[in-house]
Amino acid sequence: MRNTKASVYGNPFIGVYAIANDSICLVAKHMPDELVEKIQNTLGVETKKVSIGGTGLLGIYAVLNSNGIIVPSLISDVELEELKKLNLNVYVSEGKFNAIGNNLSINDKGGIINKNIPKEEADRFSEFLGINLVPIDIKGYEVVGSLCAVTNKGFVVYNDIRETQLKELEEIFKVNGINSTANTGSYFVGLCLVANSKGCVVGDLTTGFELQRIQEGLELI
């Protein structure tokens, strides 16, 4: 299955509760088992329940690519060990920008980062992830991770983005992309879906037109 719709206890912002790369998907511990199985079947990767800071807000607090996962310092020692047991390289950020997932959007080829994050920290992120991170805002919004969903095949970004910036993102991520909304008009597409190169799970309020755009942007058609 290349795509499916879902919600977490009625919340269609599925990207808040899950992150994925092409090898693994991490989901909130409170996520129902049937939904975990649905996500695993759609994305075609092992799916594991974890937490960060005692919450399931993985898409808010973390980013993940093939080289590792960045988490904030509010993660507990027990939670950190759980991630390491999954054979994940983990970087714990000590900076004040705890919402890592809201502030970065990455794949294995490049990424963007909230331009307010100090350069020294951004450089450490870049070295750890093995990619170049470009400080940027999207149409004036600095929480770039919440506005963009990217995989190693494509990306979907805030609907009202300028064409010139869309092209800039294509150069940064080194994949083609498209602008769209999700969940019937939400601009925060990064919080509305979880995806990898094999499939995507979108919020269940996403319209057929939006899903078509998302699949096109992620090259899942």
FIGU-819453 format. One record per residue (C-alpha): residue number from 1; residue in one letter; x, z, y. Coordinates in nm, 3 decimals, padded with zeros to 5 digits. Each point is the difference from the previous one (the first is absolute). Last residue first. Layout:
% FIGU-819453
  num  residuo       xx       zz       yy
  NUM        A        X        Z        Y
...
This chain:
% FIGU-819453
  num  residuo       xx       zz       yy
  221        I   00.234  -00.809   00.778
  220        L   00.215   00.315   00.006
  219        E   00.226  -00.120   00.279
  218        L  -00.022   00.332   00.189
  217        G  -00.136  -00.175   00.308
  216        E  -00.238  -00.213  -00.205
  215        Q  -00.126   00.301  -00.196
  214        I  -00.058   00.187   00.326
  213        R  -00.185  -00.294   00.157
  212        Q  -00.227  -00.039  -00.303
  211        L  -00.060   00.374  -00.004
  210        E  -00.100  -00.010   00.365
  209        F  -00.251  -00.279  -00.064
  208        G  -00.145   00.185  -00.300
  207        T  -00.041   00.313   00.208
  206        T   00.210   00.314  -00.038
  205        L  -00.221   00.309  -00.019
  204        D   00.139   00.073  -00.349
  203        G   00.348   00.063   00.134
  202        V   00.254  -00.239  -00.143
  201        V   00.208   00.004  -00.317
  200        C   00.260  -00.274  -00.013
  199        G   00.182  -00.200  -00.265
  198        K   00.327  -00.112  -00.159
  197        S   00.241  -00.008   00.294
  196        N  -00.103   00.351   00.103
  195        A  -00.305   00.142   00.171
  194        V  -00.180   00.306   00.136
  193        L  -00.283  -00.052   00.244
  192        C  -00.189   00.130   00.304
  191        L   00.274   00.216   00.151
  190        G   00.236  -00.289   00.071
  189        V  -00.299  -00.203   00.116
  188        F  -00.057   00.226   00.298
  187        Y  -00.193  -00.257   00.204
  186        S  -00.325   00.099  -00.168
  185        G  -00.273  -00.265   00.018
  184        T  -00.201   00.026  -00.318
  183        N   00.243   00.199  -00.218
  182        A   00.281  -00.242   00.079
  181        T   00.117  -00.198   00.306
  180        S   00.222  -00.303  -00.009
  179        N   00.320  -00.163   00.123
  178        I   00.208  -00.204  -00.245
  177        G   00.341   00.009  -00.153
  176        N   00.291  -00.205  -00.131
  175        V   00.304   00.168  -00.149
  174        K   00.346   00.085   00.135
  173        F  -00.125   00.341   00.118
  172        I   00.179  -00.030   00.335
  171        E  -00.043  -00.376   00.044
  170        E  -00.367   00.016  -00.097
  169        L  -00.039   00.293   00.240
  168        E   00.132  -00.214   00.286
  167        K  -00.245  -00.276  -00.090
  166        L  -00.287   00.248   00.025
  165        Q   00.150   00.115   00.329
  164        T  -00.021  -00.349   00.146
  163        E  -00.356  -00.042  -00.128
  162        R  -00.107   00.315   00.186
  161        I  -00.155   00.274  -00.211
  160        D  -00.375   00.050   00.030
  159        N  -00.063   00.044  -00.374
  158        Y   00.253   00.271  -00.076
  157        V   00.221  -00.121  -00.289
  156        V  -00.006  -00.136  -00.352
  155        F   00.320  -00.074  -00.188
  154        G   00.159  -00.227  -00.256
  153        K   00.190  -00.037  -00.328
  152        N   00.236   00.299  -00.009
  151        T  -00.285   00.218   00.123
  150        V  -00.128   00.096   00.345
  149        A  -00.297   00.189   00.145
  148        C  -00.001   00.031   00.381
  147        L  -00.187   00.203   00.261
  146        S   00.048   00.349  -00.142
  145        G   00.372  -00.059  -00.039
  144        V   00.035  -00.114   00.361
  143        V  -00.100   00.332   00.153
  142        E   00.140  -00.115   00.339
  141        Y  -00.308  -00.188   00.120
  140        G   00.057  -00.218   00.308
  139        K  -00.102  -00.326  -00.167
  138        I   00.220   00.091  -00.296
  137        D   00.299   00.212   00.098
  136        I   00.354  -00.061  -00.111
  135        P   00.326   00.146  -00.122
  134        V   00.139  -00.240  -00.264
  133        L   00.115   00.144  -00.331
  132        N   00.261  -00.199  -00.193
  131        I  -00.014   00.065  -00.373
  130        G   00.176   00.200  -00.270
  129        L  -00.257   00.279   00.003
  128        F   00.263   00.272   00.039
  127        E   00.203  -00.189   00.259
  126        S  -00.309  -00.085   00.205
  125        F  -00.134   00.354  -00.010
  124        R   00.339   00.132   00.116
  123        D   00.002  -00.256   00.283
  122        A  -00.351   00.105   00.104
  121        E   00.116   00.361   00.012
  120        E   00.291  -00.084   00.229
  119        K  -00.218  -00.233   00.206
  118        P  -00.247   00.277   00.082
  117        I  -00.362  -00.078  -00.099
  116        N  -00.183  -00.114   00.313
  115        K   00.016  -00.368  -00.102
  114        N  -00.235   00.064  -00.291
  113        I   00.156  -00.196  -00.285
  112        I  -00.014  -00.349  -00.146
  111        G   00.135  -00.121  -00.331
  110        G   00.213  -00.240  -00.195
  109        K   00.056  -00.170  -00.335
  108        D  -00.103   00.255  -00.263
  107        N  -00.327   00.076   00.181
  106        I  -00.067   00.223   00.297
  105        S  -00.248   00.138   00.253
  104        L   00.111   00.311   00.185
  103        N  -00.162   00.251   00.239
  102        N  -00.330   00.074  -00.169
  101        G   00.168   00.042  -00.337
  100        I   00.264   00.231   00.144
   99        A  -00.257   00.236   00.151
   98        N   00.251   00.282   00.044
   97        F   00.153  -00.137   00.321
   96        K   00.185   00.321   00.095
   95        G   00.311  -00.097  -00.195
   94        E   00.128   00.172  -00.314
   93        S  -00.068  -00.303  -00.218
   92        V   00.032   00.058  -00.373
   91        Y   00.137  -00.306  -00.179
   90        V  -00.099  -00.038  -00.363
   89        N   00.133  -00.238  -00.266
   88        L  -00.276  -00.022  -00.258
   87        N   00.062   00.058  -00.369
   86        L  -00.352   00.140  -00.048
   85        K   00.162   00.342  -00.054
   84        K   00.132  -00.031   00.355
   83        L  -00.353  -00.016   00.135
   82        E  -00.106   00.312  -00.189
   81        E   00.316   00.179   00.119
   80        L  -00.097  -00.068   00.361
   79        E  -00.349   00.136  -00.060
   78        V   00.144   00.323  -00.143
   77        D   00.244   00.035   00.291
   76        S  -00.287  -00.043   00.245
   75        I  -00.045  -00.299   00.231
   74        L  -00.030   00.104   00.367
   73        S   00.337  -00.164   00.062
   72        P  -00.160  -00.344   00.009
   71        V   00.022  -00.264  -00.277
   70        I   00.195  -00.325  -00.037
   69        I  -00.024  -00.174  -00.338
   68        G   00.255  -00.213  -00.181
   67        N   00.185  -00.326  -00.047
   66        S  -00.295  -00.203  -00.131
   65        N  -00.214   00.086   00.303
   64        L  -00.197   00.309   00.095
   63        V  -00.131   00.159   00.316
   62        A  -00.130   00.355   00.038
   61        Y  -00.215   00.241   00.203
   60        I  -00.312  -00.192   00.099
   59        G  -00.029  -00.214  -00.313
   58        L   00.067   00.305  -00.215
   57        L  -00.278   00.212   00.150
   56        G  -00.069   00.186  -00.326
   55        T   00.086   00.338   00.147
   54        G   00.208   00.303  -00.098
   53        G   00.286  -00.107   00.223
   52        I   00.030  -00.323  -00.193
   51        S  -00.193  -00.049  -00.324
   50        V   00.036  -00.197  -00.322
   49        K  -00.216  -00.188  -00.252
   48        K   00.173  -00.287  -00.180
   47        T  -00.084  -00.368  -00.049
   46        E   00.209  -00.228  -00.221
   45        V  -00.029  -00.358   00.125
   44        G  -00.237  -00.296  -00.032
   43        L  -00.149   00.037   00.349
   42        T  -00.359  -00.050  -00.116
   41        N   00.026   00.180  -00.334
   40        Q   00.179   00.296   00.156
   39        I  -00.251   00.020   00.284
   38        K  -00.293   00.005  -00.242
   37        E   00.172   00.259  -00.217
   36        V   00.053   00.224   00.302
   35        L  -00.364  -00.054   00.095
   34        E  -00.116   00.113  -00.344
   33        D   00.230   00.303   00.022
   32        P  -00.160   00.120   00.324
   31        M   00.249   00.045   00.289
   30        H   00.076   00.368   00.063
   29        K   00.370  -00.044  -00.069
   28        A   00.030  -00.273   00.262
   27        V   00.152  -00.327  -00.115
   26        L   00.347  -00.142  -00.058
   25        C   00.030  -00.357  -00.125
   24        I   00.303  -00.124  -00.191
   23        S   00.216  -00.306  -00.070
   22        D  -00.096  -00.267   00.255
   21        N  -00.040   00.255   00.279
   20        A  -00.290   00.230   00.068
   19        I  -00.156   00.258   00.229
   18        A  -00.326   00.190  -00.042
   17        Y  -00.236   00.244   00.172
   16        V  -00.017  -00.125   00.359
   15        G  -00.005  -00.358  -00.126
   14        I  -00.341   00.062  -00.157
   13        F  -00.168   00.030   00.338
   12        P  -00.345  -00.054  -00.153
   11        N  -00.080   00.374  -00.017
   10        G  -00.299   00.057  -00.230
    9        Y   00.177   00.234  -00.239
    8        V   00.302  -00.230   00.009
    7        S  -00.122  -00.356   00.051
    6        A   00.052  -00.322  -00.193
    5        K  -00.003  -00.378   00.011
    4        T   00.197  -00.218  -00.240
    3        N   00.268  -00.265   00.007
    2        R   00.223  -00.209  -00.224
    1        M  -00.149   00.105  -00.333
